[in-house]
Amino acid sequence: MSAPAEWFRDWFGETYLSLYPHRDEAEAEAGVRLFQREAAPEPGGRVLDLACGYGRHLEKLLAAGYRSVGLDLSARLLRDAAKRPGVAGSLVRGDMRYLPFRDGTFDALVNFFTSFGYFASEDEDRLVVREMRRVVRPGGMFLLDYMNAPWVMANLEAETDVETDGRRVRQRRWIETGHVIKRIEIFPRGRDGAVEDAPQVFHERVRLYEPDELGALLERHGLEVSARFGDYGGAPFGSDSSRLLIAGVAA
């Protein structure tokens, strides 16, 4: 019952947006404030928002005066991002494994909302880290927003079954071969209001890197870790933190 190798190509589209139309804008503001405080380049510096989704962080980076670029693989999410004030000319569609930028293009890089570890193999994750390092100039800063894997494993909710946007949505979650996997089943309403038998099925899969393991991966490829935080407010990272935010500098 594993997820398809490139599950993200199907999931981050129209259905995803209809089920999650409003992510937390205040959370995005807090994440950008943490970046400004801990890893910010000079005013006007070039910042890459890697896996920018529909642009909630990118909008705030641009408003703060950074010459920011948002990259994402999902054309559908990028169309929504382009509707945000000032964002339309700052979007690029691309694969984070093969970034379409020259070496040292950016003064800083951010990767928010657990959009790392999506690939089937660790080799592909290493490709991403190498590309992150390649496009950030030496001395440039980065901020990687990830989950605290031990916390996730200890608090995993095996199944939820709720009604969202007029549809029944059942989500099953489990750990398999070092990944947390989610199976999302969406049961559309029939014409008579009854739930139809055959659901749409989507998946999510994220590799569960231990905090020290992730830090070591970054450092092996030239991204030196300088600080770890447990939330967007900058609280120290600890075993009870649900998130892991890593700040550092490109060697």
For each residue, the residues with C-beta under 8 A, 3 or more apart:
1: 181 183
2: 176 177 181 205
3: 7 179 181 183 203 204 205
4: 7 10 203
5: 119 120
6: 9 120
7: 3 4 10 11 118 202 203 204 205
8: 11 12 73 74 118 204
9: 6 12 73
10: 4 7 13 202
11: 7 8 15 16 184 202 203 204
12: 8 9 16 53 73 74 76 77
13: 10 16 17 74 76 77
14: 17 18 76
15: 11 18 19 186 200 202
16: 11 12 13 19 20 77 202
17: 13 14 20 21 54 76 77 80
18: 14 15 21 165
19: 15 16 164 165 169 186
20: 16 17 23
21: 17 18 165
22: 25
23: 20 27 28 56 113
24: 27 28
25: 22 28 29 56
26: 29 30
27: 23 24 30 31 232
28: 23 24 25 31 32 56 57 60 112
29: 25 26 32 33 60
30: 26 27 33 34 232 233
31: 27 28 34 35 57 110 112 145 232
32: 28 29 35 36 57 60 61 64 110
33: 29 30 36 37 232
34: 30 31 37 38 143 229 232 233 234 245
35: 31 32 38 39 40 61 108 110 143
36: 32 33 39 40 64
37: 33 34 40 234
38: 34 35 141 143 227 229 234 247
39: 35 36 108 110 141 142 143 247 248
40: 35 36 37 45 108 141
41: 45 46 47 66 107 108 140 141
42: 45 107
43: 65 66
44: 65 66 67
45: 40 41 42 66 67 107 108
46: 41 66 67 68 69 105 106 107 108
47: 41 61 66 67 68 69 106 107 108 109 110
48: 68 69 70 71 101 105 106 108 109 110 135 136
49: 52 57 58 61 68 69 70 71 110 112
50: 71 96 99 109 110 111 115 132
51: 71 72 73 96 111 112 113 115 116
52: 49 55 57 58 70 71 72 78 81 91
53: 12 56 72 74 77 81 113 115
54: 17 77 78 80 81 84
55: 52 58 59 70 78 80 81 82 84 87 91
56: 23 25 28 53 59 60 84
57: 28 31 32 49 52 60 61 110 112 113
58: 49 52 55 61 62 68 70 81 84 87 90 91
59: 55 56 62 63 84 85 86 87
60: 28 29 32 56 57 63 64
61: 32 35 47 49 57 58 64 66 68 110
62: 58 59 65 66 68 86 87 90
63: 59 60 85 86
64: 32 36 60 61
65: 43 44 62
66: 41 43 44 45 46 47 61 62 108
67: 44 45 46 47
68: 46 47 48 49 58 61 62 90
69: 46 47 48 49 90 91 92 101 106
70: 48 49 52 55 58 78 81 87 90 91 92
71: 48 49 50 51 52 91 92 93 94 96 99 100
72: 51 52 53 77 78 81 91 93 94
73: 8 9 12 51 93 94 95 96
74: 8 12 13 53 77 78
75: 78 79 93
76: 12 13 14 17 79 80
77: 12 13 16 17 53 54 72 74 80 81
78: 52 54 55 70 72 74 75 81 82 91 93
79: 75 76 82 83
80: 17 54 55 76 77 83 84
81: 52 53 54 55 58 70 72 77 78 84 87 91
82: 55 78 79 87 88 91
83: 79 80 87 88
84: 54 55 56 58 59 80 81 87
85: 59 63
86: 59 62 63 90
87: 55 58 59 62 70 81 82 83 84 90 91
88: 82 83 91
89:
90: 58 62 68 69 70 86 87
91: 52 55 58 69 70 71 72 78 81 82 87 88
92: 69 70 71 100
93: 71 72 73 75 78
94: 71 72 73 98 99 100
95: 73 98 99
96: 50 51 71 73 99 128 131
97: 119 124 127 128 131
98: 94 95 127 131
99: 50 71 94 95 96 131 132 134 135
100: 71 92 94
101: 48 69 105 106 135
102: 105 135
103: 134 135
104: 134 135 136 137 138 140
105: 46 48 101 102 135 137
106: 46 47 48 69 101 109 135 136 137 140
107: 41 42 45 46 47 136 137 140 141
108: 35 39 40 41 45 46 47 48 66 136 140 141 142 143
109: 47 48 50 106 132 135 136 140 141 142 143
110: 31 32 35 39 47 48 49 50 57 61 142 143 144 145
111: 50 51 115 116 132 142 143 144 145
112: 28 31 49 51 57 115 143 145
113: 23 51 53 57 145
114: 117 145 146 147 206
115: 50 51 53 111 112 118
116: 51 111 125 128 144 146
117: 114 125 146 179 206 207 208 209
118: 7 8 115 205 206 207
119: 5 97 124 125 128 207
120: 5 6 124 205
121: 124 125
122: 125 126 207
123: 126 127
124: 97 119 120 121 127 128
125: 116 117 119 121 122 128 129 207 217
126: 122 123 129 130 217 221
127: 97 98 123 124 130 131
128: 96 97 116 119 124 125 131 132
129: 125 126 132 133 217 218 221 223
130: 126 127 133 134 221
131: 96 97 98 99 127 128 134 135
132: 50 99 109 111 128 129 135 136 142 221 223
133: 129 130 136 221 222 223 250 251
134: 99 103 104 130 131
135: 48 99 101 102 103 104 105 106 109 131 132
136: 48 104 106 107 108 109 132 133 140 141 142 250
137: 104 105 106 107 140 250
138: 104 250 251
139: 249 250
140: 41 104 106 107 108 109 136 137 249 250
141: 38 39 40 41 107 108 109 136 247 248 249 250
142: 39 108 109 110 111 132 136 223 246 247 248 249 250
143: 34 35 38 39 108 109 110 111 112 245 246 247
144: 110 111 116 214 218 245 246 247
145: 31 110 111 112 113 114 243 245
146: 114 116 117 209 214 243 244 245 246
147: 114 151 152 206 242 243 244
148: 151 152 211 230 237 239 241 242 243 244
149: 152 153 208 209 210 211 244
150: 153 154 210 211 239
151: 147 148 154 155 239 240 241 242
152: 147 148 149 155 156 180 208 242
153: 149 150 156 175 180 208
154: 150 151
155: 151 152 242
156: 152 153 173 174 175 180
157: 160 173
158: 172 173 174
159: 170 171 172 173
160: 157 170 171
161: 168 169 170 171
162: 168 169
163: 166 167 168 169
164: 19 167 169
165: 18 19 21
166: 163 189
167: 163 164 186 187 188 189
168: 161 162 163 186 187 195
169: 19 161 162 163 164 184 185 186 187
170: 159 160 161 184 185 187 199
171: 159 160 161 182 183 184 185
172: 158 159 182 183 185
173: 156 157 158 159 180 181 182 183
174: 156 158 180 181
175: 153 156 178 179 180 181 208
176: 2 179 181
177: 2
178: 175 207 208
179: 3 117 175 176 205 206 207 208
180: 152 153 156 173 174 175 205 206 208
181: 1 2 3 173 174 175 176 203 204 205
182: 171 172 173 203 204 205
183: 1 3 171 172 173 201 202 203
184: 11 169 170 171 201 202 203 204
185: 169 170 171 172 199 200 201
186: 15 19 167 168 169 199 200 201 202
187: 167 168 169 170 195 196 199
188: 167 195 196 199 200
189: 166 167 193 194 195 196
190: 193 194 195 196
191:
192:
193: 189 190
194: 189 190
195: 168 187 188 189 190
196: 187 188 189 190 199
197:
198:
199: 170 185 186 187 188 196
200: 15 185 186 188
201: 183 184 185 186
202: 7 10 11 15 16 183 184 186
203: 3 4 7 11 181 182 183 184
204: 3 7 8 11 181 182 184
205: 2 3 7 118 120 179 180 181 182
206: 114 117 118 147 179 180
207: 117 118 119 122 125 178 179
208: 117 149 152 153 175 178 179 180
209: 117 146 149 213 214 217
210: 149 150 213 214
211: 148 149 150 214 215 228 237 244
212: 215 216
213: 209 210 216 217
214: 144 146 209 210 211 217 218 244 246
215: 211 212 218 219 225 228 246
216: 212 213 219 220
217: 125 126 129 209 213 214 220 221
218: 129 144 214 215 221 223 224 225 246 248
219: 215 216 222 223 224 225
220: 216 217
221: 126 129 130 132 133 217 218
222: 133 219 250 251
223: 129 132 133 142 218 219 248 249 250 251
224: 218 219 248 249 250 251
225: 215 218 219 228 246 247 248
226: 247 248 249
227: 38 246 247 248
228: 211 215 225 236 237 244 245 246 247
229: 34 38 232 234 235 236 237 243 244 245 247
230: 148 235 236 237 238 240 241 242 243 244 245
231: 234 235 241 242 243 245
232: 27 30 31 33 34 229 243 245
233: 30 34
234: 34 37 38 229 231
235: 229 230 231 241
236: 228 229 230
237: 148 211 228 229 230 241 244 245
238: 230 241
239: 148 150 151
240: 151 230
241: 148 151 230 231 235 237 238 244
242: 147 148 151 152 155 230 231
243: 145 146 147 148 229 230 231 232
244: 146 147 148 149 211 214 228 229 230 237 241
245: 34 143 144 145 146 228 229 230 231 232 237
246: 142 143 144 146 214 215 218 225 227 228
247: 38 39 141 142 143 144 225 226 227 228 229
248: 39 141 142 218 223 224 225 226 227
249: 139 140 141 142 223 224 226
250: 133 136 137 138 139 140 141 142 222 223 224
251: 133 138 222 223 224
